[in-house]
Amino acid sequence: MILYSENQLDDAWHYDCKIRSSLGAAWISRGQYERLFVNYMQCLAEGDEFIKLDIHIPDIFLNTIGDRIELEPDEEVH
């Protein structure tokens, strides 16, 4: 499972837009970016390191793939 907030996705999309602008490339819609982002992150999480999609993702996201989130079990309420 890949967890991210809408703000994190917005930050990643803005990063992609900035890189595209610096390269003189056209921006893609946020919705299209989200679909590619989710696909890319899921493939990487499953161990497919050779997938190449035409998007730019900040290193902070790529460096956290495989991190575990430890959740505390809900305490029983009496």
Backbone as CSV, one residue per row, in Angstrom:
resi,resn,N_x,N_y,N_z,CA_x,CA_y,CA_z,C_x,C_y,C_z
1,MET,0.834,-1.162,0.000,0.000,0.000,0.000,0.887,1.234,0.000
2,ILE,0.500,2.202,-0.767,1.236,3.452,-0.838,0.364,4.541,-0.234
3,LEU,0.898,5.230,0.755,0.161,6.302,1.402,0.775,7.638,1.029
4,TYR,-0.082,8.563,0.663,0.358,9.934,0.403,-0.848,10.833,0.591
5,SER,-0.579,12.080,0.913,-1.662,13.039,1.089,-1.885,13.797,-0.223
6,GLU,-3.023,14.460,-0.308,-3.301,15.280,-1.488,-2.272,16.410,-1.594
7,ASN,-1.843,16.945,-0.462,-0.818,17.992,-0.480,0.501,17.470,-1.022
8,GLN,0.869,16.243,-0.646,2.103,15.652,-1.170,1.997,15.435,-2.669
9,LEU,0.833,14.980,-3.125,0.642,14.788,-4.561,0.717,16.124,-5.285
10,ASP,0.112,17.153,-4.720,0.188,18.497,-5.317,1.637,18.963,-5.402
11,ASP,2.407,18.743,-4.332,3.823,19.134,-4.336,4.588,18.388,-5.424
12,ALA,4.309,17.098,-5.567,4.988,16.306,-6.596,4.604,16.790,-7.985
13,TRP,3.321,17.099,-8.197,2.873,17.595,-9.502,3.515,18.940,-9.821
14,HIS,3.576,19.833,-8.825,4.230,21.134,-9.049,5.714,20.952,-9.373
15,TYR,6.348,19.994,-8.718,7.745,19.674,-9.018,7.873,19.234,-10.475
16,ASP,6.972,18.355,-10.909,6.979,17.880,-12.292,6.787,19.056,-13.256
17,CYS,5.853,19.948,-12.934,5.607,21.117,-13.791,6.845,21.997,-13.893
18,LYS,7.546,22.172,-12.760,8.754,22.995,-12.755,9.835,22.377,-13.642
19,ILE,10.018,21.069,-13.537,11.027,20.390,-14.365,10.647,20.484,-15.838
20,ARG,9.361,20.229,-16.146,8.901,20.314,-17.529,9.125,21.709,-18.096
21,SER,8.836,22.740,-17.304,9.044,24.118,-17.765,10.509,24.375,-18.072
22,SER,11.393,23.873,-17.213,12.828,24.101,-17.433,13.325,23.383,-18.688
23,LEU,12.613,22.326,-19.101,12.990,21.567,-20.293,12.228,22.026,-21.539
24,GLY,11.319,22.982,-21.356,10.506,23.452,-22.478,9.441,22.445,-22.887
25,ALA,9.073,21.564,-21.983,8.066,20.538,-22.272,6.700,20.982,-21.757
26,ALA,5.663,20.447,-22.364,4.296,20.778,-21.957,3.966,20.115,-20.626
27,TRP,3.156,20.804,-19.825,2.689,20.239,-18.566,1.639,19.177,-18.859
28,ILE,1.461,18.267,-17.905,0.354,17.323,-17.982,-0.637,17.687,-16.873
29,SER,-1.868,17.254,-17.020,-2.882,17.585,-16.013,-2.551,16.897,-14.696
30,ARG,-3.087,17.445,-13.620,-2.861,16.841,-12.315,-3.447,15.429,-12.278
31,GLY,-4.616,15.237,-12.875,-5.238,13.915,-12.905,-4.380,12.896,-13.637
32,GLN,-3.820,13.292,-14.777,-2.940,12.399,-15.520,-1.675,12.120,-14.711
33,TYR,-1.145,13.152,-14.061,0.041,12.970,-13.229,-0.258,11.985,-12.102
34,GLU,-1.420,12.128,-11.470,-1.768,11.232,-10.362,-1.833,9.778,-10.824
35,ARG,-2.441,9.530,-11.972,-2.518,8.154,-12.488,-1.120,7.582,-12.730
36,LEU,-0.259,8.363,-13.359,1.111,7.906,-13.629,1.910,7.752,-12.338
37,PHE,1.736,8.690,-11.419,2.426,8.662,-10.131,2.080,7.387,-9.358
38,VAL,0.791,7.100,-9.250,0.348,5.906,-8.520,0.889,4.647,-9.190
39,ASN,0.799,4.584,-10.507,1.306,3.423,-11.244,2.806,3.252,-11.012
40,TYR,3.541,4.326,-11.113,4.993,4.292,-10.949,5.373,3.846,-9.537
41,MET,4.741,4.464,-8.520,5.069,4.130,-7.138,4.711,2.681,-6.824
42,GLN,3.594,2.216,-7.347,3.185,0.837,-7.100,4.160,-0.148,-7.735
43,CYS,4.584,0.131,-8.944,5.560,-0.737,-9.613,6.877,-0.778,-8.842
44,LEU,7.337,0.371,-8.377,8.578,0.401,-7.607,8.419,-0.352,-6.292
45,ALA,7.282,-0.186,-5.631,7.038,-0.870,-4.362,7.011,-2.386,-4.553
46,GLU,6.599,-2.836,-5.738,6.554,-4.269,-6.038,7.888,-4.801,-6.532
47,GLY,8.886,-3.921,-6.635,10.225,-4.359,-7.000,10.605,-4.177,-8.450
48,ASP,9.739,-3.578,-9.258,10.047,-3.340,-10.668,10.795,-2.021,-10.790
49,GLU,12.115,-2.095,-10.834,12.942,-0.891,-10.863,13.182,-0.369,-12.277
50,PHE,12.685,-1.061,-13.281,12.999,-0.686,-14.653,11.869,0.051,-15.359
51,ILE,10.787,0.329,-14.652,9.681,1.055,-15.261,10.116,2.499,-15.500
52,LYS,9.730,3.036,-16.636,10.077,4.415,-16.956,8.837,5.102,-17.488
53,LEU,8.327,6.028,-16.719,7.205,6.851,-17.154,7.705,8.274,-17.304
54,ASP,7.063,9.022,-18.142,7.510,10.385,-18.417,6.975,11.360,-17.369
55,ILE,7.366,11.117,-16.103,7.034,12.053,-15.041,8.252,12.236,-14.155
56,HIS,8.221,13.308,-13.406,9.315,13.617,-12.485,8.752,13.566,-11.077
57,ILE,9.415,12.799,-10.201,8.973,12.614,-8.828,10.110,13.061,-7.911
58,PRO,9.792,13.901,-6.918,10.846,14.333,-5.995,11.497,13.137,-5.293
59,ASP,12.788,13.242,-5.065,13.534,12.160,-4.407,12.958,11.793,-3.043
60,ILE,12.380,12.763,-2.344,11.842,12.474,-1.011,10.793,11.368,-1.069
61,PHE,10.028,11.293,-2.160,9.053,10.218,-2.313,9.749,8.904,-2.643
62,LEU,10.675,8.960,-3.550,11.358,7.747,-3.985,12.185,7.130,-2.863
63,ASN,12.712,7.967,-1.983,13.545,7.473,-0.885,12.744,6.812,0.232
64,THR,11.430,7.007,0.233,10.623,6.430,1.309,9.904,5.151,0.902
65,ILE,10.078,4.709,-0.328,9.450,3.459,-0.753,10.025,2.328,0.099
66,GLY,9.151,1.532,0.631,9.575,0.425,1.471,9.590,0.755,2.947
67,ASP,9.452,2.028,3.298,9.363,2.375,4.712,8.084,1.782,5.286
68,ARG,8.175,1.361,6.492,7.014,0.778,7.165,6.419,1.800,8.119
69,ILE,5.134,1.760,8.235,4.436,2.599,9.199,3.926,1.673,10.298
70,GLU,4.366,1.920,11.498,3.932,1.111,12.628,2.710,1.775,13.237
71,LEU,1.618,1.050,13.265,0.380,1.569,13.836,0.134,0.914,15.170
72,GLU,-0.303,1.710,16.121,-0.674,1.199,17.417,-2.091,0.641,17.327
73,PRO,-2.328,-0.533,17.885,-3.697,-1.052,17.861,-4.601,-0.147,18.701
74,ASP,-5.837,0.000,18.250,-6.794,0.814,18.995,-6.985,0.233,20.385
75,GLU,-6.996,1.104,21.368,-7.243,0.644,22.729,-8.727,0.371,22.887
76,GLU,-9.029,-0.654,23.621,-10.410,-1.028,23.855,-11.026,-0.041,24.824
77,VAL,-12.195,0.476,24.472,-12.887,1.440,25.326,-13.974,0.708,26.096
78,HIS,-14.023,0.908,27.422,-15.039,0.265,28.268,-16.005,1.288,28.772
